[in-house]
Amino acid sequence: MMTETTWQTHAAALAATIAQEVNLSEAWRAAFEQTPRHRFVPDVAEDQAYEDASIVIKTIHIGGFDWPVSSSTRPSLMAYMLEALQLQEGMTVLEIGTGTGYNAALLCNRLGDDALVASVDLDAELVDAARARLDALGLHPTLTALDGRNTTTLGQTFDRIIATAGARRIPPAWGSQLNEDGRLVADVGGGTCPRIATLTRQPNGDLRGRLHTRPGWFMPMRPNAAHPHEHPGISPTPIDQDHAIETTTLTALQDLAENEGLAFAINWYMQPEMITDLPADSGHGPGSLITFTDGSWVETTKTSTRYSGPNPHLNDLAQLATAWRELGKPGSDDLRLTVTPDGAHTLSAYGYECLWQND
Ligand SMILES: C[S@@+](CC[C@H](N)C(=O)[O-])C[C@H]1O[C@@H](n2cnc3c(N)ncnc32)[C@H](O)[C@@H]1O
């Protein structure tokens, strides 16, 4: 059992590690120093709880595989998002994805008033366990078991929303539950190229803001507590190398591996299964491999592009890569995102109205 002094030493060391990566304010440093993470991840050795690593707390066995469905997020990522939230004294905050309850504890510590903190998780079992851990520390935020994509049943609006489960797109409920000027921090885009987004609620109800180059890599929001993610059961579709066709029409795509902004755009608009880097020593690299769930794939390097499968989306890939080039090759942090109250999402860059025709 860790003594008070021991865990506090570990927590201070964790805060110092976080500060090497994130511009950590005094207020958040204090919250990390004063919150006992080991109490939220009881199944790992106590000192391991203070490593800057994510810790899985629940898996679901489907299709012969233990899918992780809940974890305590890597603390430095948490700190990055908490700083991006720009939380101030007296503000109300809603967290999507209670998980262990550790982040809710950090929010309570930072605000000094549990009544300002609400957190929801799809999984009632996790919510009950988190509540017990928080109660034991004398913390009583409002925890509710519900689908974080529809939080309107909470019947309350907030100054801040932080989503710690991945959202391909922003659910309309989040915009409607932010007060004017309220701020949302979430990991958007999904797939293999998500990005942190910081959006502010405008007077007309739109959410508007920017993307960061940093991915959250959060577990995607799942439709119900029994399923691991949006498309349960999929594992990477095997690719058919024997019938690959060489093409010269996709030159716009050839620097994909070096441009995270293009990878994000392809992931955002076309929602492939995966975009994978091909290392130089892979026999085909350096380059990128885009795979689709129907088994189609496109492999692109500096000098060649090959594809196979029923629908490798060649025209769309060519058009999108050309549009992205003509705009000036925006990186993720050059992109602006607008989400209207009816859920329409528009990506723009450098003042142009949209990145691609399919917006
Ligand atoms: C990375 S964990 C959250 C970590 C948490 N903030 C912490 O401090 O431990 C993601 C959580 O999102 C939850 N989740 C997944 N889909 C959800 C949904 N549709 N609505 C609400 N929560 C969801 C999962 O059950 C999981 O606990």
The ligand as a Tripos MOL2 file, in Angstrom:
@<TRIPOS>MOLECULE
LIG
   27    29     1     0     0
SMALL
NO_CHARGES

@<TRIPOS>ATOM
      1 C1        -10.4360    6.5550  -22.8790 C.3       1 LIG1
      2 S1        -11.7600    6.1280  -21.8900 S.3       1 LIG1
      3 C2        -12.0330    7.5830  -20.9270 C.3       1 LIG1
      4 C3        -10.9910    7.8510  -19.8960 C.3       1 LIG1
      5 C4        -11.4890    8.6710  -18.7340 C.3       1 LIG1
      6 N1        -11.7060   10.0480  -19.0760 N.3       1 LIG1
      7 C5        -10.5730    8.5250  -17.5370 C.2       1 LIG1
      8 O1        -10.1160    9.5330  -16.9820 O.co2     1 LIG1
      9 O2        -10.3450    7.4010  -17.1160 O.co2     1 LIG1
     10 C6        -13.1220    6.2350  -23.0020 C.3       1 LIG1
     11 C7        -14.4550    5.9860  -22.3400 C.3       1 LIG1
     12 O3        -15.4870    6.3590  -23.2590 O.3       1 LIG1
     13 C8        -16.5730    5.5350  -22.9930 C.3       1 LIG1
     14 N2        -17.5000    5.5580  -24.1380 N.ar      1 LIG1
     15 C9        -17.4160    4.8750  -25.2990 C.ar      1 LIG1
     16 N3        -18.4590    5.1470  -26.0880 N.ar      1 LIG1
     17 C10       -19.2280    6.0200  -25.4120 C.ar      1 LIG1
     18 C11       -20.4580    6.6570  -25.6880 C.ar      1 LIG1
     19 N4        -21.1280    6.4440  -26.8230 N.pl3     1 LIG1
     20 N5        -20.9420    7.4900  -24.7520 N.ar      1 LIG1
     21 C12       -20.3010    7.7140  -23.5740 C.ar      1 LIG1
     22 N6        -19.1360    7.1280  -23.2590 N.ar      1 LIG1
     23 C13       -18.6220    6.2920  -24.1640 C.ar      1 LIG1
     24 C14       -15.9640    4.1740  -22.7460 C.3       1 LIG1
     25 O4        -16.8440    3.3410  -22.0360 O.3       1 LIG1
     26 C15       -14.7020    4.5470  -21.9940 C.3       1 LIG1
     27 O5        -14.8740    4.4250  -20.6090 O.3       1 LIG1
@<TRIPOS>BOND
     1     1     2 1
     2     2     3 1
     3     2    10 1
     4     3     4 1
     5     4     5 1
     6     5     6 1
     7     5     7 1
     8     7     8 2
     9     7     9 1
    10    10    11 1
    11    11    12 1
    12    11    26 1
    13    12    13 1
    14    13    14 1
    15    13    24 1
    16    14    15 ar
    17    14    23 ar
    18    15    16 ar
    19    16    17 ar
    20    17    18 ar
    21    17    23 ar
    22    18    19 1
    23    18    20 ar
    24    20    21 ar
    25    21    22 ar
    26    22    23 ar
    27    24    25 1
    28    24    26 1
    29    26    27 1
@<TRIPOS>SUBSTRUCTURE
     1 LIG1         1 GROUP 0 **** ****
